[in-house]
Amino acid sequence: MDTSMRAAVRTEGPTDGTGAAGRKVRRPQFVKHLALTLAALASLFPFYWLVVMATSTNAEVFTFPPRLYPGDKLFTNLGKVVEAVPLDTAFVNSLIVSVSAVLLSTFLCSLGGFVFARMRFRGRDKLFGIVLATMVFPTGVTLAPSVQIYSHLGWMNTFLPLVVPGAASAFGLFWMRQTALSSIPYELVEAARLDGCGLLRTYWHVALPAMRPGLAAFGIFGFMWSWNDYMWPLIVLNDPTKYTLPVALAQLKGNYGNLDYSVVMAGTLVAAIPLIVLFLFCRKAIFSNMVAGALK
């Protein structure tokens, strides 16, 4: 080995990541991981503060400096919630409404999105443009007409207005159309047709398995929107036995706006648990292979 090669070997240094080059590579990675960790902690802190408030008394909530660890008053606060509002009935009502809305909307929106994405018919793009145009109207514009329509139909003070209107929403059709465009090749649909599949069989056996990740994500969002909806159930429902959780928890407000925040937070904590459980069970479906189901 000549002198120039020896000098090159000496100047390169270690190649196992312990030298200057390794430190330069690892330093940006450390900064990125630190930033992501801080962002995750910042996003989780509101939920942690919810737990702290739900397990404290109302006086402890307003202490300064604030107490940053949970207390032991959770079951006491939950008892006050149960005494003030029919929490178990409201929980069941919210579950019925949310599950029904998700099942109906995922079926109709996935079917409509598949048709708009992979079925050829005259006026398809113009019709889809009209559907998207309905998204520009604010909710307040259609509020009064909707109440009049459901009043004439006899649906007021029932769960039907909470389930049926969002069954084929413009956003759901747009979401599922984009999912179908990215996950279902035209060749796959043509192959199903050559095998003798009609529209519904193609949708059920080919399109639906391919759209499963997008369908799971849309179902999670739909359940969350329906579960947290407050204004529309407040307008439609006037029977306390049919209140959903957000409406029932709003009844915890005392006279002249006096609130026991610890009791309200205890009820809010109970209302947030199903959303957390749903995400933990469905998160893998969102990141699964987009076309693995159909190709299988």
Buried (B, 14 or more C-beta within 10 A) or exposed (E): EEEEEEEEEEEEEEEEEEEEEBEEEEEEEEEEEEEEEEEEEEEEEEEEBBBBBBBBBBEBBEEEEEEEEBBEBBEBBBEBBBEBBBBEBBBEBBBBBBBBBBBBBBBBBBBBBBBBBBEEEEEEEEEBEEBBEEEEEEEEEEEEEBBEEBEEEEBBBBBBBBBBBBBBBBBBBBBBBBBBBBBBBEEBBEEBEEEEBEBEEBBEBBBBBBBBBBBBBBBBBBBBBBBBBEEBBBBBBEEEEBBBBBBBBBBBEEEEEEEBBBBBBBBBBBBBEBBEEBEEEBEEBBEEEBBEBBEE
